[in-house]
Amino acid sequence: MTINHTEASELNAENLHHVMGLGIAGNFAGHLEQAGETPDFVEVECESDIAPKGLFPYFIPEQHAQIGVYPFSASQIKYPENLQNDAHLQAEPEVCVLFDMKYEFGKVARMQPIAFAAFNDCSIRKPGAKKISEKKNWGPETKGISNQFLPVSHLDLGSELDEYRIIAYFKRDADWQLYGNDSPISSYSYFHQKLMDWMQDKLNHQADFGPLENLNQWIHQANFPKQLLISLGATTYTELGENTFLQSGDEIAIFVYHQSITKATIENGIDTPESLPAGKVSVLKQKIV
């Protein structure tokens, strides 16, 4: 089904089977360097030094290959079974946006944002992977998405998202610690109309080159999905986040929260997220299993 912005509250991690899932690589200054992934893009040409490197798929509905496995979960991340605590697994705190799509003559003609949520683009740090997508979907429950979607009407300057921030915490055996730096969503390298124009161009014209894939070809194979879910890019890590790979038993908490809410309020609500102001926070808490 296609859900409009008045029904954003009906979205959750269990009913996104119809969407095509994509992520943006390199849309937050410093993240790729911290993740050790800049060598993957050395031959990718960009329009400017701050431009994102490209869009990558991680879920294509009704495909028989690995990329067609439904990856979303609001409660846990399944550790890669064949790597036994040696996967170099990292959470990637992000915001994702759900778009209604319009196509003309086989190309994207219009993207209408309708809802956003906290997102974990959990990734295997896999040097030498031919495509970004190889690091992104290794089975069920390998992507994190909050069950709390919030409505958004546009991404122009003055959008609802301009008033939100992202922060992430990590827990291993003891107390919660800061994992992803507290960052305003408006500090993405590309945002507002510039980001919208860039995404539409990449969806229509990105070539199969290096770590990137031909997205227009995927759109055709998916029979022109009515909705796309796009994560806008991972923020930077704290020193702990940069240097700590996830293990079974770890916990991650990602908050996309309104700027009127204090950081102290968020920290006090990590273990009791139901106490946080309704309609102003999208919370994602996951355990690595």
N, C-alpha and C positions, 0 to 999 in steps of 0.2 A: 504494500500500500504506500501511497505518497501522503505525507503528513505536512500540513501547512503550519505556519508559525503560531496560529492560535491553539494548536494541539501539541506544542513542544513538550508538555508534561507527560505525554503518552509515550515518548521515546525512551528506550532503555537498551541495555546491552543484549537483550534477547530478541529484539525485533528489527534488526538491521540487515537481515539476510538479503534484502533487495538492493542495498547500496553498493556502489563501487568505492573501495577504500584507498585513499592516496595520501601521501605525505610530501612535505616540502623539505628538501635538503639544503642546509646552509642559510636559513633565513634569520639567524640570530648571531650577531657578531661574537666569535670566540668559541662557539659550540663545536664546530668540526675539528678545530685544533685540539680541544680538550678530549674529544672522542678518538683522536688519532686517525681521522678519516680524510684529511686533506689530500694525501697521495692519491686517493681514488679519483679525484676530480682534476688532477693536474693538467689533463688535456681537454677539459671541458671549457669552452669559451663562454664567457658571460658578458652581459652588456655593460657591467660596471664592477668595481671591486667589491661592492656591498651586495650585489645581486645574488639571490638564491642560485644554487647550482642546478636545480631541476626538480621535477616532480617524479615520484616513484610510486608504483602500485604495491599494495600488500594484501588486498582482497578483491578478487573479481568474481562476482556471483556466477554460479552455474558452470564453473570451469572444473575440469577433471584433474588438473595438475595441482601441485601444492598450494598455489596462489588462490585456489578455489575453496580451500578449507576455511570454515567460519572461525575467525580468530578472537572475537570479542568476549571479554569478561569484565564484570564489575567487582569481582571479589578475589581473583587469583591469577597468577602467571605460572604456567607449567614449565618447569625447567626442562631444557632439551634432554631427553632420556639417554641419548647415546653419548653425551659429553660428560656426565658425572662430575658436576661442580667444576668443570674446566671450560665452560662455554664463554667466559668473558662477557657475561650478561650485564647490561646496564639498562636502568629505566631511563626514559626520556620524557620529562614533564613538558606537556604542551597543552594548547587549546585546540579543539577540533570544531569545525563548522560544517553543518549540513546544508547543502545547496539543492534547490529545485533546479532542474536543467531543461533548457530548450535547445533543440538542434535544427539546423537548416542545411540542406544539401550535404549531409554527412559530417558536419562540423558543429562545434559548440557555438551557439548564437547568443545565449544569455544564461547567466548564473544568478540565482536569487537566494541569498542567505536567509535561513529561517530559524536556526537554532545553534547553540554552541554548548560545549561541555568540557570538563577536564579529561585529559587523554594521556595515556602512557604508551608511547611508541617504542616499547621495549625492544631492544636490539642485541643481536650477537655481534660482538666485535670480531669480525672475521676478515683478517687481511687477505687480499687477493681475490675476494669474491667478485665474480664477473658482473653481477648486477646488485644494486642496493636491495632489491626485493628478496634476494637470497638470505639476507640477514634479518628479515622482518616477520616472516610467517613460517614457523616450524611445526604448526599444528593447532588444535583447538586451545583456547585460553592462552594465547600468546600476545594479545593486544589488550590494553586496559582502556575502558571507557566508563565514565560515570553514568549512573542511572538518572542523574539530575541534569536534564537539559534546560537551558534558559533561552527565551526567545530573542532573536535579533532581526531587525528589519532591513538593515543595509550595512555596508562596510565603508561608507564614505566617512570623511572627517565628521566627528560628532556622533558616530555609531555608539550603540550601547556598549560595545566591546572596549571603547576608549576608556571606560570607567572601571575596567577590571584588571586584576593582577594575577600572576601565577607564582606559586611557591610549592616546594616539595620537601617532604621529610622522610627519614629512613630509620628503621628500628631493627637492631640485631641483639637479642637477648636482654637489653636493658632499656634505656630511655630513648625517646625520639630525638633525632639530630637533624639539623638542616642539611638537605641533600641537593636541592636545586635552588639557586638564588632567587630571592623575592624580586620579581620583574614586572613592570607594567606591560600589558599586551601591546600598547602603542609603540613599544620600543623594538618591535620586529623591524628588520631592515627594510622589507617591503610590506606595506600595509595600505589600507584604504584603497582608493581607485587604482593606484599603481600596482598593488597586489592583484586586484581583480583582473586588470588588463594582462598582467604577466601570466596568471594562471590560465586564462582563456587561450593565450598564445601558445603556451606549452601543451595544453590539452589538444590543440589543433595541429601543432607543427613540431613538437619535440621529436627528434630523430632517435633511432636505436643506435646509440653511440656510447662507448665506454660503459660506465655503470648505469646509464639511463636507458629507457625503453620508449618505443613508439606508442604513445598513449592513445592517439586516434585509432590505431589498429586495435588496441584493447577495447576501446569504446564500441567499435563495430562488433567485435567478438562477443561482447556482453549485451548486444542488441540495444544499444543506446539507453543506459540506465536512467531512470527518471530522477534519481537523486545520487549525488556524490557526497561522500564524507571526506573532508580534507583536513588533516592536521597541519597547522601553520608553521611548525618548526619547534625544535627543542631549545629551551633556554640554557643558560650556562650552569655548570655545576659548582658547588662549593668544593673545597679541597677534598673533603670526604667523598663527595659524589664522584669526583673525577678519578679518584684512586681506589674506589671500592667496587668490586664486581659482586653481583648479587649471588646469594646462595639459598638453598632450600631453608625455609624457616624465616627468612628476612621478611620485613613488611615495608611497603611504600605507601605514602599518603600524598596525594596531589590535590591542591586546592586552586580553583579559579574563582576569585572572590572580588566583590565590589570594593572599591577604594575607600568607601566610608567605614569599612570594617577594619579594626586594628589587627596588626600581626599577633599581638598578645591574645586577642579573642580567638584567632585561628588556632594558635598553639594550645589554648585551653580547651578547644573543641576537638582536638585530634581523636581522642578516645570516645568522645560523645558528639559526633557530628550532627546529630539530631538537635543539639542545643544551638547550633549556628543559625543566623537569621534566614528564614525561609525565603526563597526566591532571589537571594543575593549571593549564593555560594553553590558551586558545583564541586562535589567532593568525590574523589576516587581513592579508595583504600584497597590495597591488594596484598596478599601473602604469596610468597614464592613457594611453590609446592613441587 
